C-alpha cells in the first residue's frame, strides 16, 4: 500500500498526524505505511476495508475464500500484477474484475487495459488476503507448480494416446522456439513458463546457482542457496531436451550442438533489477546438464566496511590496497566471495586520478570508471597476454582475475615491482599457503617477498535465520578447547535456527564473510628467505596479531551470527 493511501487516511481523520509520521518512518522509503498501521494494530483490517469500500465506492470481498482460475490469472502478466498490485479474479466478455488492497493504484490501470484490451472493474480486499493470493498464484514457485501440472498432464495424455495406437506429440521434435502454435502449443507455453518461473524463483530465494540435471529416470532442478543445494522441481524426463533447448535459446547457444560444452548468458529483469545468468551446458551420460551462475547487480555490496572485516583486519587490508605498488592476493575456494572483496577494493580505489584496468574470466559485473577486459583463450587472450597489453595502457592499478600458472604469476610480479598495484586471487586453504603456492609455480622466494604486500583468505558462513533463532546451552569445554578465553566463557550466548518457512526449514538465512588477513611484514619476509616452513610463518603471524579463519568464525558464533557447527565445518585449524 502506498504512502498516498496513508495521506488520505490522515486527511479523513482515520489516523492522527503522530501515527502517520511514525508509520512512514517505520515503513522506510520502500515500505507501506498502511501495512505498518495494521501490523501495529493502529487500524484493523476489517475497518480499513469497510472504509475503503465506502471511500472509493467499491464492493469488498474476502479474497482468501476465492479459488482463482488459471485462465483468468494468465490474462494479466505477473510483472504487471506485482507492479500495480491488482489480481485478476474474474473475466466476462470485455471486462476483467480485479481485487486490490490499495485503490489508489487503480489510477495506473490503463496499463492493464492496453495489454488486455479489456475494461477493468475493481473490488477491495484486505492486504493479508491479497498478499496470500499473490504468493499462491503469482510467485515464481506457483508458476513452476502450475507449469509442471500442465507438463505432467500432457505427458499422461501422450501415454494414453500411445496405448490406443494414436500418433502422439513427440516432445523431442517440438519447435524449440516454443513460440509457435500448432501441436504441442500447450506444452511449449508450459515450458516457457516453467523456465521463467525457475529463473524468478532463484532470484527470489537469493540463489547463487541453478542446476538443471538429466538422469536416466529423473530430470531435476536444484538451486544453491546459502552455499547448499536444494531440489526445487522434478520434470518429466521426456521433456529434458525441450527445457534444455529453451535455456540454450535464451542464452544464445547453438541448439543443434549437444556434443560439446557451451557457454552463454541470459539477462532478464526481475522486480525492477537487472539480473545476469552465466550459463554453461555440458554433455553427460543422459543428456546435457545446464548450470547457471546468477549475477545480480542489485545484490552486489561494494562497501568494504560492510563485508565482514573486523576493525583491525580492515586496517591491514586497506594498508595493502593503498600501497603505491606491490601485490594484494585474495584466496579461497570457488564461491567464497573473492570477487566481491576485490570489486569492493576497486570501488574504494576508484578515483579520477588513477587508471584502473582488469583482466577477468569472466567479467561478472560492470564497474563504472574501470576498464574491464574479458579473457578469450580462443583468440589467444589469456591472463598473461592481456596483462602484458594492460601494462602498455598506462595503468596505476591492475586486477588479474586469477593467477593460475607461472607465466601469469611472473608478469603480475613484474608489474608489482615496476610501480603498479596488482590485485589478484589464488586457490589455497589459508593466507600463508599462498606463499608456498607461488613458489611451487616456480616464482623465486626473493620475488615473492619483494612483491607481495597482503594476503587475505576468506570463507562464507551461513547466518542463523533471524525469524526462528533460539538460544541453546553453550558447550563451554568445547569453546575453551577452540581458544575462547576463560574469562569470556561466562558471558557467551549461543543460538541456532530451529527452522521456519522464511528459511525453508534450514535454520539459516543469508551468509556472512569471515577473513584471515596476513600482513606480510619484514619479519615474515625474512623467515621466508631463510627457508622456514609455512607452519612456522603462520605461527609467527598469529603471534603478531593475525586472526585465523577458525578464530574469526568463533567470533561470529559468540556474536550470535552463526552456529558453532557451521563455524567448525567451514574452517580448518
C-alpha positions in Angstrom: 0.0 0.0 0.0 1.3 3.4 -1.0 2.1 6.5 1.1 -0.7 8.2 -0.9 -3.3 6.0 0.8 -1.8 6.8 4.2 -2.2 10.5 3.4 -5.9 10.0 2.5 -6.4 8.3 5.9 -4.8 11.3 7.6 -6.9 13.8 5.7 -10.1 11.8 6.6 -9.1 11.8 10.3 -8.8 8.0 10.3 -5.3 8.3 11.8 -3.5 11.0 13.7 -0.5 13.0 12.5 1.7 11.2 15.0 0.5 7.8 13.8 1.1 8.9 10.2 4.7 10.1 10.9 5.6 7.0 12.9 4.2 4.7 10.2 6.1 6.5 7.4 9.3 6.3 9.5 8.9 2.6 10.3 8.0 1.7 6.7 11.1 3.3 5.2 11.4 4.6 1.6 10.1 1.4 0.0 7.7 0.1 2.6 4.0 0.6 3.2 2.9 2.9 6.0 -0.7 1.5 5.9 0.7 -2.0 6.3 2.7 -0.8 9.4 -0.5 0.7 10.8 -2.3 -2.6 10.5 0.6 -4.7 11.8 0.9 -2.4 14.9 -2.8 -2.6 15.4 -3.4 1.1 15.0 -6.1 0.1 12.5 -7.9 -3.1 12.0 -8.1 -4.7 8.5 -11.8 -5.1 8.7 -12.4 -1.4 9.4 -9.8 -0.5 6.8 -11.6 -2.5 4.1 -15.0 -1.1 5.2 -13.6 2.4 4.9 -12.0 1.8 1.5 -15.2 0.3 0.2 -17.2 3.5 1.1 -14.4 6.0 0.2 -13.8 4.6 -3.3 -17.3 3.2 -3.9 -16.0 -0.3 -4.4 -17.5 -3.7 -3.4 -15.5 -5.6 -0.8 -14.7 -9.3 -0.9 -12.8 -11.9 1.2 -10.2 -12.9 -1.4 -8.9 -15.8 0.7 -12.2 -17.7 0.0 -11.8 -17.4 -3.7 -10.1 -20.1 -5.9 -8.8 -18.4 -9.0 -9.0 -20.0 -12.4 -5.6 -20.4 -14.2 -7.1 -18.9 -17.4 -8.1 -15.7 -15.6 -4.7 -15.5 -13.8 -2.9 -15.6 -17.1 -4.8 -12.6 -18.5 -2.5 -10.1 -16.8 1.3 -10.6 -16.9 2.8 -11.3 -13.5 5.1 -8.3 -13.6 2.1 -6.0 -14.1 0.2 -7.8 -11.3 3.1 -7.2 -8.9 3.8 -3.7 -10.1 0.2 -2.4 -10.0 -0.8 -4.6 -7.0 -4.0 -5.9 -8.6 -5.1 -9.5 -9.0 -7.5 -10.7 -11.8 -10.3 -12.8 -10.2 -13.0 -12.9 -12.9 -13.4 -12.3 -16.6 -16.6 -11.8 -18.6 -16.9 -10.6 -22.1 -14.8 -7.4 -22.3 -14.4 -6.9 -18.5 -11.7 -8.1 -16.1 -12.6 -7.9 -12.4 -9.5 -7.2 -10.3 -9.0 -7.3 -6.5 -7.0 -4.6 -4.9 -5.9 -3.7 -1.4 -4.9 -0.1 -2.3 -7.5 1.6 -4.6 -5.1 4.5 -5.3 -3.1 2.1 -7.5 -6.1 2.0 -9.9 -5.0 5.3 -11.4 -2.5 3.3 -13.3 -4.9 0.7 -14.6 -4.7 2.0 -18.2 -1.6 -0.1 -18.5 -3.8 -3.2 -18.0 -6.4 -2.0 -20.5 -3.6 -1.6 -23.0 -2.2 -5.1 -22.5 -5.5 -7.0 -22.2 -7.8 -4.9 -24.5 -10.4 -5.2 -21.8 -12.1 -2.8 -19.3 -11.3 -3.0 -15.6 -13.7 -3.3 -12.7 -12.2 -3.4 -9.1 -13.2 -4.8 -5.7 -11.3 -4.2 -2.5 -9.9 -6.8 -0.1 -7.6 -7.0 2.9 -3.9 -6.7 2.3 -3.2 -10.0 4.1 -5.7 -11.8 1.8 -4.2 -10.0 -1.2 -0.6 -11.0 -0.3 -1.7 -14.6 0.4 -3.2 -14.8 -3.1 -0.2 -13.0 -4.7 2.1 -15.7 -3.1 -0.3 -18.6 -4.0 -0.9 -17.7 -7.6 1.8 -15.3 -8.8 5.0 -16.3 -7.1 7.7 -18.0 -9.1 7.1 -21.2 -7.2 3.4 -21.1 -8.1 4.3 -20.6 -11.8 6.6 -23.6 -11.6 4.0 -25.8 -10.0 1.3 -24.7 -12.5 3.7 -25.4 -15.4 4.6 -28.8 -14.1 1.0 -29.7 -13.8 0.5 -28.9 -17.5 3.6 -30.8 -18.5 2.6 -33.9 -16.5 -0.9 -33.7 -17.8 0.3 -33.6 -21.4 2.7 -36.5 -20.7 -0.2 -38.6 -19.4 -2.2 -37.7 -22.5 0.6 -38.8 -24.7 1.0 -42.1 -22.9 -2.8 -42.7 -23.3 -2.6 -42.0 -27.0 0.3 -44.4 -27.3 -1.7 -47.1 -25.5 -4.5 -47.0 -28.0 -2.3 -46.7 -31.1 -2.7 -42.9 -31.8 0.2 -40.9 -33.0 1.3 -38.7 -30.2 3.2 -35.4 -30.0 6.9 -36.1 -29.7 8.4 -33.6 -27.3 11.8 -34.3 -28.8 10.7 -32.8 -32.1 9.0 -29.7 -30.6 9.7 -26.4 -32.3 12.4 -25.2 -29.9 11.4 -21.6 -30.4 8.5 -22.5 -28.1 6.6 -19.6 -29.5 4.7 -21.2 -32.4 1.3 -22.6 -32.3 0.1 -26.0 -33.5 0.7 -29.4 -31.9 2.2 -29.2 -28.5 1.5 -25.5 -28.1 0.3 -26.0 -24.5 3.4 -27.9 -23.7 5.6 -25.2 -25.3 3.9 -22.5 -23.3 4.3 -24.5 -20.1 8.0 -25.0 -20.8 8.4 -21.2 -21.3 6.5 -20.5 -18.0 8.4 -23.3 -16.2 11.9 -21.9 -17.2 10.8 -18.3 -16.4 9.5 -19.5 -13.1 12.7 -21.2 -12.3 14.8 -18.1 -13.0 12.4 -15.9 -11.0 12.3 -18.3 -8.1 16.1 -18.4 -8.0 16.3 -14.6 -7.8 13.6 -14.6 -5.1 15.4 -17.1 -3.0 18.8 -15.4 -3.4 20.3 -18.5 -5.0 23.8 -18.3 -6.4 23.5 -21.2 -8.9 20.8 -23.2 -10.7 21.5 -26.8 -11.7 19.3 -28.5 -14.4 20.3 -32.1 -14.3 19.3 -35.1 -16.5 19.5 -38.7 -15.2 18.3 -42.0 -16.7 14.9 -41.9 -15.0 14.8 -38.4 -13.5 15.2 -34.8 -14.6 15.5 -32.4 -11.7 16.3 -28.8 -10.9 18.3 -27.7 -7.9 19.3 -24.3 -6.5 22.3 -23.4 -4.4 21.1 -21.2 -1.6 23.5 -20.0 1.1 26.1 -22.5 -0.2 23.8 -25.6 -0.1 22.0 -27.2 -3.0 18.2 -27.8 -2.6 16.0 -29.7 -5.0 13.0 -27.5 -6.1 11.4 -29.3 -9.0 11.3 -32.6 -10.9 10.3 -32.6 -14.5 9.1 -35.5 -16.7 12.3 -36.8 -18.2 10.8 -36.9 -21.7 10.9 -33.1 -21.6 14.6 -32.7 -20.8 15.6 -31.8 -24.4 12.8 -29.2 -24.6 13.7 -27.5 -21.3 17.4 -27.5 -22.2 16.6 -26.2 -25.7 14.7 -23.3 -24.1 17.6 -22.4 -21.9 20.1 -22.7 -24.8 17.9 -20.4 -26.9 17.7 -17.8 -24.1 21.5 -17.9 -23.6 22.2 -17.8 -27.4 23.9 -21.2 -27.6 23.8 -23.4 -30.6 20.8 -25.7 -30.0 21.8 -28.1 -32.8 25.1 -28.9 -31.0 24.9 -31.2 -27.9 28.2 -33.0 -28.1 30.4 -30.3 -26.7 30.2 -27.8 -23.8 28.9 -24.4 -24.5 28.8 -21.0 -22.7 26.2 -18.4 -22.8 24.5 -15.6 -20.9 20.9 -14.6 -20.1 19.9 -11.1 -19.0 16.5 -10.5 -17.6 14.7 -8.0 -15.4 13.2 -9.3 -12.1 11.4 -7.0 -9.7 12.9 -3.9 -11.4 16.5 -5.2 -11.1 18.6 -6.5 -14.0 20.0 -10.0 -13.4 22.6 -11.8 -15.4 22.8 -15.6 -15.6 26.1 -17.0 -16.7 25.2 -20.3 -18.4 27.2 -23.4 -19.2 25.9 -26.6 -20.8 27.8 -29.9 -20.5 27.1 -33.3 -22.2 26.5 -36.0 -19.6 25.5 -39.7 -19.9 21.8 -39.0 -20.1 21.7 -35.6 -21.8 23.0 -32.0 -21.3 23.4 -30.6 -17.8 22.9 -26.8 -17.6 24.3 -24.8 -14.8 23.5 -21.1 -14.4 25.5 -18.7 -12.1 23.4 -15.8 -11.0 25.0 -12.4 -11.1 22.7 -9.7 -9.7 24.0 -6.2 -9.7 21.4 -5.2 -7.1 22.8 -7.7 -4.6 26.4 -6.6 -5.1 27.5 -4.7 -1.9 30.7 -2.8 -2.7 31.2 -1.2 0.7 34.4 -2.5 2.3 33.1 -1.6 5.8 30.1 -3.9 5.3 31.8 -7.1 4.0 32.5 -8.6 7.5 36.1 -7.5 8.1 36.9 -6.9 11.8 38.3 -3.4 12.5 42.0 -4.5 12.7 41.6 -6.8 9.6 40.2 -3.9 7.6 43.0 -1.6 8.6 45.6 -4.2 7.4 43.7 -4.8 4.1 43.3 -1.1 3.4 47.0 -0.6 4.1 47.7 -3.2 1.4 45.4 -1.9 -1.3 46.5 1.8 -0.7 50.2 0.9 -1.1 51.7 2.6 -4.2 52.8 -0.7 -5.6 53.0 -4.4 -4.8 50.5 -7.3 -4.7 47.4 -7.9 -2.7 46.1 -11.5 -3.0 42.7 -12.9 -2.0 42.4 -16.6 -1.6 39.6 -19.1 -1.0 37.5 -21.7 -2.7 35.1 -21.1 -5.6 32.0 -19.2 -4.3 33.7 -17.8 -1.2 33.2 -14.1 -2.2 36.6 -13.3 -3.5 35.2 -11.3 -6.5 33.0 -9.2 -4.1 36.0 -8.4 -1.9 38.2 -7.4 -4.9 35.4 -5.4 -6.6 34.8 -3.6 -3.2 38.5 -2.8 -3.1 38.4 -1.4 -6.6 35.3 0.6 -5.8 37.2 2.1 -2.8 40.2 2.9 -5.0 38.2 4.2 -8.0 39.3 7.8 -8.3 39.5 10.0 -11.4 43.3 10.4 -10.9 44.0 6.7 -11.3 43.7 4.4 -14.3 42.3 1.0 -13.2 42.2 -1.9 -15.6 41.2 -5.5 -15.1 41.7 -8.9 -16.9 38.8 -11.2 -15.9 37.4 -14.6 -16.8 34.6 -13.9 -16.9 33.7 -10.2 -16.2 31.0 -10.8 -13.6 29.8 -7.2 -13.0 30.2 -4.0 -14.9 32.0 -1.3 -12.8 31.7 2.3 -13.9 35.0 4.1 -14.4 37.1 0.8 -14.5 38.4 -0.7 -17.8 37.4 -4.3 -17.8 38.7 -6.9 -20.3 37.3 -10.3 -20.8 39.7 -13.2 -21.3 39.2 -15.1 -24.6 41.5 -18.1 -24.9 40.1 -19.0 -28.3 41.9 -16.0 -29.8 45.0 -16.2 -27.6 43.8 -13.7 -24.9 44.9 -15.4 -21.7 45.7 -13.7 -18.4 49.4 -13.3 -19.2 48.9 -11.8 -22.7 46.1 -9.4 -21.6 48.2 -8.3 -18.6 51.2 -7.5 -20.9 48.8 -5.4 -23.0 47.4 -3.7 -20.0 50.9 -2.7 -19.0 51.1 -0.7 -22.2 47.9 1.1 -21.3 49.5 3.4 -18.6 47.8 1.6 -15.6 48.0 2.6 -12.0 46.1 -0.4 -10.6 45.5 -3.8 -12.2 43.2 -6.6 -11.3 44.2 -10.0 -12.6 41.2 -12.4 -12.2 43.3 -15.3 -11.1 46.9 -16.4 -11.0 46.8 -19.9 -12.4 50.3 -20.5 -13.8 53.9 -19.4 -13.7 53.5 -17.1 -16.8 50.7 -15.1 -15.2 52.5 -15.0 -11.8 55.7 -13.8 -13.4 54.0 -10.9 -15.3 52.0 -10.0 -12.3 55.0 -9.8 -10.1 57.0 -7.8 -12.6 54.1 -5.3 -12.7 54.1 -5.1 -8.9 57.8 -4.5 -8.9 57.6 -1.7 -11.5 55.3 0.7 -9.7 51.9 -0.8 -10.1 49.4 -2.1 -7.6 48.2 -5.6 -8.6 45.2 -7.3 -7.1 44.5 -11.0 -7.8 43.2 -14.3 -6.5 44.7 -17.7 -5.8 43.2 -21.0 -4.7 44.8 -22.0 -1.3 43.4 -23.1 2.0 44.7 -20.2 4.1 46.6 -16.9 3.6 50.2 -18.0 4.4 49.9 -21.0 2.0 49.7 -18.6 -0.9 53.5 -18.0 -0.5 54.1 -21.7 -1.0 51.7 -21.8 -3.9 53.6 -19.1 -5.8 56.9 -20.8 -5.1 55.5 -24.1 -6.3 54.6 -22.3 -9.6 58.3 -21.5 -10.0 58.5 -18.0 -8.6 61.7 -17.3 -6.7 61.3 -16.6 -2.9 63.0 -13.2 -3.2 60.5 -12.2 -5.9 57.6 -13.3 -3.7 58.9 -11.3 -0.7 59.7 -8.3 -2.8 56.2 -8.0 -4.4 53.5 -9.3 -2.1 52.1 -6.9 0.5 49.0 -8.5 1.9 47.2 -11.8 1.6 43.5 -12.4 2.5 41.9 -15.8 3.0 38.1 -15.9 3.2 35.0 -18.1 3.6 31.3 -17.6 3.7 29.3 -18.9 6.6 25.6 -19.3 6.7 23.8 -16.9 9.1 21.3 -18.1 11.6 17.7 -17.2 10.5 16.5 -14.2 12.4 12.9 -15.3 12.5 13.4 -18.7 14.1 16.6 -18.1 16.1 16.6 -19.7 19.6 19.2 -19.8 22.3 20.9 -23.0 23.3 23.3 -24.0 26.0 26.9 -23.1 25.2 29.3 -26.1 25.3 31.9 -24.3 27.4 34.5 -27.0 27.3 34.4 -27.1 23.5 34.6 -23.3 23.3 37.6 -23.4 25.7 39.2 -26.0 23.5 38.7 -23.8 20.5 40.5 -21.0 22.1 37.9 -18.8 23.7 39.5 -17.1 26.7 38.2 -18.5 30.0 37.2 -15.0 31.2 34.7 -14.7 28.3 33.0 -18.1 28.7 30.6 -16.9 31.3 29.0 -14.3 29.0 28.8 -16.5 25.9 25.3 -17.0 24.5 24.8 -19.4 21.6 22.0 -19.7 19.1 20.6 -22.0 16.4 17.8 -21.7 13.9 15.0 -24.2 14.6 13.7 -23.9 11.0 10.7 -21.9 9.6 9.1 -21.1 6.2 11.3 -18.0 5.9 14.5 -20.1 5.8 12.9 -23.2 4.1 13.3 -25.0 7.4 17.1 -25.0 7.2 17.6 -22.7 10.2 19.9 -20.4 8.1 19.1 -17.4 6.0 21.8 -15.4 4.2 25.6 -15.6 4.5 28.4 -13.6 6.1 32.1 -13.5 5.3 35.0 -14.3 7.6 38.6 -13.3 6.9 42.2 -14.2 7.7 44.3 -11.1 6.9 48.0 -11.8 6.5 50.2 -8.7 6.8 53.5 -9.7 5.1 55.8 -7.8 7.4 59.5 -7.6 7.0 60.0 -10.1 9.8 57.8 -12.7 8.0 59.6 -12.0 4.7 62.9 -12.7 6.3 61.5 -16.0 7.6 60.6 -17.0 4.0 64.1 -16.1 2.7 65.6 -18.2 5.5 63.6 -21.2 4.2 61.4 -21.6 7.3 58.3 -23.6 6.9 54.8 -22.2 6.3 53.7 -23.7 9.7 56.4 -21.6 11.4 55.5 -18.5 9.4 51.8 -18.9 10.2 52.6 -19.3 13.9 54.6 -16.1 13.8 51.8 -14.3 12.0 49.2 -15.3 14.6 51.6 -14.2 17.4 51.8 -10.8 15.6 48.0 -10.4 15.7 46.7 -12.3 12.7 43.3 -13.8 13.4 42.8 -17.2 11.7 39.7 -18.2 9.8 38.7 -20.5 12.7 39.2 -17.7 15.2 37.2 -15.3 13.0 34.4 -17.9 12.7 34.2 -18.5 16.5 33.9 -14.7 17.0 30.8 -14.8 14.7 29.4 -17.6 16.9 29.9 -15.7 20.1 28.3 -12.6 18.4 25.2 -14.8 17.6 25.5 -14.6 13.8 26.2 -18.2 13.1 26.2 -21.7 14.7 29.1 -23.5 16.2 28.5 -26.4 13.9 28.7 -24.1 10.8 31.9 -22.4 12.1 33.7 -25.7 12.7 32.6 -27.4 9.4 33.7 -24.4 7.3 37.1 -23.8 8.7 40.3 -25.8 9.4 42.8 -25.3 12.2 
